[in-house]
Amino acid sequence: MSEAAQPAATAVKPSSARVLPALVLAMLAYSVIQTAVVPILPSLAKELNVSGSNITWLMTANLLSAAVLTPLLGRFGDLRGRKPMLLISLAGLVLGSGLAVATHSFSMLVVARVLQGAGGGVLPLAISIVRDELPREKVTGGVAAISASMGVGSGLGLVATGLLLEHWDYKSIFWMGLIAGLIAVLLVMVRVPKDPVVDRAGGADPLGALTLAGWLSALLVAVSRGNEWGWTSTKTLGLFAVAAVVALIWGIVEVKVAHPLVDMKMMARPAVAFTNVAGLLIGFGMYGSFLVISNFTQTPAKLAHYGFTATVLHAGVLLLPSALGSMVAAPVGAMLIARRGPRLPLVLGGVFGAVSMAYLALRHGTEGDIYFASGLFGLGVGMAYAAMPAYINGAVPAEQSGIANGMNAVLRTVGGAIGTAVMGAILTGDSIKFPPQIAKMIPMQIPTLDAYKHAFWVAAALCLIAAVVPFAIRTARPSQPPADAPAAPAKQPTKTGT
């Protein structure tokens, strides 16, 4: 249909070796710094003299900021150019990292994490740039590499935290984000050309942006604080109710306005809607599994009779295979997408995730079990992340690519927030009852082994559902014409009949 009329087929395009490394590094810079603080939240609470419940705002604020800003930056990229918005997204990451390095205040550190959340816009913007700029035979591999970089960076962030804390204090983590962000900005400025796809006919949608931010904020705060407040408390239920009402208003606004932030008809397309469901489930599994495995490996074995008494570094190394698995998944996923379409890698991604979590529920007594499950899970996440943009790009026009992939990234983030909250509730809901004299010497509750098994089974079940979801999508139109397809006639009229 309209794909034959895209000017990309005849334009001279930069090589993937010039553009892609800059985009991959930008994605890695954001994903590394997003998860790097996860294993050190307890020690940060002591360092900053903050309660354990309040320190979680360092993750909540970042997830909330990313969820709100990702679709906004994606949409403004569609409207006004992807490269400028990508630089703004990276600027937020750099400014946030710089503020985190400079401050000793907890409140300012939360502000820094909010600024870093702007880096979430990198994913949809980079995918759109790949679609616009790379030769069409390189698009599938490029999108897969950027998407899989999210899983790679998340795993590397856990390892980098342990390595840095072996020699320096927690500020070294934010120095890492600052340096990586500055390098990414420089490479994007030099290597990424000005993008040709700009939707000049589109317009702003301030009410849509405000209501989107409103319901996402209410939902994520309720999910992130539910363990502390209680899931049936007035605060939690009230925020869920606010999220539901504002989400309904947002949907009405987007249907009525002339230039919606999110085209609801686009979101309702099966390839987009079901891919977003899969993104929500995979995000739940990825962030939830990182939390559970990291806590499990750091559990003192002498007290709990399970776990490995791992340091932060050791726990990160045990999760390193997940990053390596995601790295391997990028080219494998791209090859499968090119040959068979995106369904197979998305199904395999869910299956691998389910098998790895089920394996840990059954076998978890040796470090080899953790290495194997971590690697298999990373392979699954990487395959799924590579497939989702292929589904979406095959269902939406180029001028909506940024917002469509941005909303998918939002749902991954929401899934991650729900996953960490649910896993946290499972672990805290069943703790070991120590004698009073021992309990006084333990700074926090230690979950029972059954609690961890239940958490692994929950993650396995949701990953399995994610593997089934693609079968609800009957066909996935390729996002680019086949390489051997004849070019469209130069004088093809724009009308296509009925």
N, C-alpha and C positions, 0 to 999 in steps of 0.2 A: 504494500500500500504506500504509505508516505516514506517508507525507508528507502525506496529507490530514488527518491528526490533529494536525499541528503547530499550536500556538497562534499562530504568527507570522502566519497569514493574517488573523486578526481583530484582533490587537493594534495599538494606535496606535504607529507607529514613527517615530523621528527621521528628518529628511531627510538625504539623502546629503551635502548641503552642510555639515551640522554634524559628522557623524562621520567622513566619508571623508578630509578634509584632515589630520586628526590621525593617522590610520592610515598614510596615504601618507608624511607627514613622518617618522613613526617608522621606516618601512621605508627611506626615503632616508638617515636618520641612520646606520643600521647599515651599509647597503651602501656608502655613501661611505667610512666609516672603515675598512671591511674591506679595500678595495683601495687606499686612499690610500698605504700604505707600500710597495707593490710597486715603483714606479720608483725609490725612494730607498734600497733595501736596501744597495747597494754603498757609498753615501756614509754611511749609518748605521754600517756596519762600521768605517769610518775614524773617524767621530765618537766612537764608543763603544769603540774599540780592541778590536774583536772580529773573529775570523776570518770569512771569507766563508761557511764552512760553518755556523758557529754562528748567524750573523745570520738565517739562514732560519727559525730557531725563532720569529721574530716573526710569520711567516705560519703555520708548522706549529702553534704553540700556539693561535692564533686559530681555525684550521680545526678542530682537534681539539676545542676547547672548544665551538664551535658545533655540531659533529656530535653531541656527547654531550648537550648541554643542550637543543638544539632539540626533540627528541622528548619529553624529560622535561617541559619547560615546556608543550608542546602537550598532553600527557596530563593534567598537573595543571590546566591550563585547562579541559579537559573535566570533570574531577572537581570542582573547587572554584571555578570562575569564571574567565572569560577576561580580564576587566579587571585583577584583581589580579595575575595572572601576567604580563600585558603590562607592568604597571608594574614588576614585579620584573625582567623582561627588560631594560627600558630603564634601570633602576637599575644593572644590571651594566655597561651601556654607559657610563653617566655616571661611575660609580666608576672604571672602567678608564681612561677618558679623563683623569679628574682625577689618578689615580696617575701616568699617563704624563707629564702636565704637570709634576708635582712632583718626579719622580725623575731622577737622572742615572746610575742603575745599570742595566746591561743585564739582570740577573736580575729586577729589579723591573719593568722594561719588559716582559719576557716575562709576568710575573704580570698586568700591566695588560692585555696582549693576551688573556690567558685570560678575564679579567673581561669584556672587550668582546665575547667570543664569546657571552656570554649574550644579546646582541642578536639572535642567530639565531632565538630564539623568537618574535620579532616577526612573521615571515611566517605561520606556521600560526595563531597567535593572532589576528592581524588578519583573516585570511581567515575564520576562524570567527566573529568578531564581525560582519563584513559579512554573512555568511549568516544570523546571528541577528537583527541589528538593522535592516538596511536594508529598505525596501519591496522586494517580490520582483522588481519590474520593474527595480530598480537593482542587484540582486545581481551579475548577470553583469558589468556594467561596473565595479562596485566591486572585484570579485575581480581582474579583468583589470588595473585600474589599480595595485593593490597588487603583484601579481605582476610586472608590467612595471617597477615602480619598482626592483626588484632590479637589472635591467639598466641602467636610467637612472642609479641611484646609483653603480654600479660604474664606468661611463664617466665620470661627473662627478668621481668621486674621483681619477681620474688627472689630470684637468685642474686640479682644485683644488690638488693637490699642487704642480704646476708653478707656479701663480700665487702660492701662499703662499711657496714657497722663493725666488721672485724678490725678496722683500722681508724675509722673516724666516727663522728657523732651523726645524729639523724639529719643534720643539715646537708650532709654530703649527698643524700638522696635527691634533694632539690637542686643542688649544684649539677647533678647528672641531668636532671630535666632541663635546666637552664642551658647547659652546653649543647645538649642534643637538639633543643628547640632552636637555638641560634644557628646551628649548622643546617637544620632543615629549612629555616627561613632563607638563608643564603642560597642554598641549592634550588629552592623553588623560584627565587627571584631570577637566577641565572639560567636555569634549565627549562623551566616550564613556560611555554609561549603564551601570549595572550589568546584566550579561548575565543573561537568564532561563534559559539552558540550563546546568544543573548536575547532573551525574550522581551524585546522593547514594548510589545503590545500589552504585557502583563502589568499589574499594578500592585501596590502594597495592600495589606489586609491587617491593619493594626488591631481591630477587634478580634479577628481570628487568632492573631499572635498572643493577645492578652488572655483570651479564654483557654488557649492551648497551654500556656504557661500556668494558668490557674489550676486546671484539673490535674496536670502532671505534678505540680507542686503538692497539692493536697494528697494525691495518691502515694507519691514517694515518701512523704513525711510520715504518713500513716503506716506504710509498710515498714519503713526503716525504724520507727519508734514503737511499733506494736509490741515487741517483746518487753520493753521497759514499762510502757503504760498499761499493758494488758489488752488483749485483742477484743475484749468486750467492754472496754472502758468508754466513757463518754467521749473523750478526746479522739480515740481511734475510730469509733463508729461515726462520730461527727465528721471527721475528715473524709472517710469513705463516702459518706452521704454528699458532702460538698463536691468531691471529685465526680461523683455520678451526675449530679445536677449540672455542674459547669461543663462536663463533657457533652451532655445533651445540648446545652446552649451552644457550645462550640460547633457541634454537628449541624445545628440549625443555621448558625451564622455562615458556615462554609457552603451550605447549599444555596443560600440566598444572595451572597455578595457576588459582584461581577467578576472580581479577580480573587478567588479564594487562595489562602495560604496553602491549603491541601484540597485537591480536587477529590471530592468524596466518591464520584463515579470511578475515578482511577483506583482509589483505595478498595472499592468493592469488586474490582476485577478478581476472579478466582486466583490467578497467578500471583497477584499482589497480596490479597487477603490471606491466603493459606500460607504463603511464604512468611508473612508477618507473624502468623501463629507459630510457625516453626522457629522463627527468630526468638520469640518470647520464650519458648521451651528450651532452646539451646542456650540462651543467655542464662536462664535459671540453672541449668546443669553446669555451665562453665564456672560462673562465679560461686555457686553453691559448693561445687566440688573443691575449688581452691580453698575455700574456708574450711571445709570438713577435713580434707587431707592434711592441710597445714596444721590444724589443731591436733589431729590424730597423731601425727608424727612427733609433735612437740610434747605429747603427754608423758609425764615421768613414769617409766615402766615399773619401777620399784613400788610405787604407790598404787597404780591402777592395774598392774599385771597385763598391760597391753601398751602399745606405742613404742617409741624408740628414744625418748628423752632427747630429741633432736634440738640443736640450736636453730636460730633463725636461718643461718647459712645452710646448715644440713637439711632443714626442711625445704629450702629453696632448691637445693641440688636434687632432692628426691622428686621434686616437681619439674625439674629441667626437661625430662623426656617429653613433657606435654608441649613445650616450645619446639623441640626438635620434631615431634610428630606433626605439628601445625606447619612447620617449614617444609616437610616432605609432602604434606597434603596439597600445597599450592600447585606444583606442576602436575601431580597425579590428578587432582580435581580438574584442572584445566584440560588435561588430555581426555578425561571421561566426558566433560561437558562438550568438547569439540566432536567427540565420536558418538555419544549417546544422548546428549542433552543433559540438563541440570538435575533431572529426577534421580538418577542413580547415585551421584555423589551425595545428594541431600539425604537419601535413604540410608546410604552407608554411614554417613556421619552420625545419624541417630542410632543406628545399630551398634556402631563401634562405641559410642558413648554409653549405651545401655549395657553392653557386654562388660565394659571396663568397670562400671560401678557395681554391677552384679558380682563380678569377680572379687572386688574388694569386700563386698558383704560376706562372701564365702571364705576368702583367703586373704589374710592381712598380717600374717605372723612374721614375715621377713621383709627386708628392704627390697628384695627382688620383686615381691608382689606389688609394692608401691611403684617401682620403676616401670614394670610392665603395664599396670593399669594406667599410670600417668601418660605413658607414651601412646597407648591405644586411644585414650580419651583425647589427647591433643590431636591425633590423626583424625579422629571423628569431628572435632570442632573445626579444624582447618578445612576439611572436605565440605562440611555444612556451610561454613562462612564463604567458601568459594562459590557454592552453588546458588546461594540466595540472591546476590546481585544479578546473576545470569537470568534467573527467573524474572526478576523485576525489570531489568533492561529490555527483556524480550516482550514485555507487556506494556511499556510506556514509551511515549515519544521522547526524543533527546532533551527537549526543553523542560520536561518534568522529571528527568533522571535524578537531579539533586534532591528534590523534596521527597521523591518516592524512596530512594535509598536512605534518606535522612530519617524518615518515619520508621523504616525497618531497623535502623540503628537505635532509635528511641525505644522500640519494643524490646530489643536485646538488652538495653540498659534497664528498662522496667523489669524484664525477666530476671536480670541479675540482682536487682534490689529485692525482688520478691524471693529469689532463691536464697540469698544470704539471710533474709529475715526468717524464712521458713526453716532453713537448716539450723539457724541459731536457736529457734524455738524448740526444735526437736532435741538438740543437744542439752539445752538448759532445763528441759522438762523432765529429764531422767538423769540425776547425778548420783555419784557414789556417796553413800552415807558413812563418813568416817567417825571414829570415836571422837568425843569433844576435844581431848588433848591433842589429837593429830589435826583435827579440823582448824584449830587455832593457828597452826603453823602453815596452812595452805592458803595463799592469797586469793584463790578463786575456786569455784566449784569445778569438779572434774566429772565429765559425763561418763555414764556407764558404757561398756562395750556394746550393749544392746542398742543404746541410743545412736551410736555411730553406724551400726548395722542398719537400723531403720532409715537413717539419713541416706546411706548408700542405696538402699532399695527405692526410696522415693526418687532420687536422681535417676536411677536406672529406668523407672517406670515412665518418667517424663521424657527422657531421651527416646524411649521406645515409641511413645506417642508421636514425637517429632518425626520418627522414621516412617510412620504411617501417613502423616499429613500430606506428603507430596502426591499420594495416590488420589487425593481429591481434586488434583489439577489434571485435567484431561490431556491437555497439550501445552507445551511451552514453545512459543514461537522464537526462533533464534534471534538474538539481539542484533546480529549482523548478517547480511546476505552471505551465502556460501562463497568461498573464494573463487570457485569456478563458474559462478553464476554470470550470465551475460549482463553487461551494463544496461541500465535503463536508457531508452531513446532520449536524446538530448531535448527533443521538442515535445515530450510527453505532456499533454494537458493536465492541469491540476484536478479537474473534476473526474471522478471515478465512477460515476453512475450512482445507482442506489446503494 
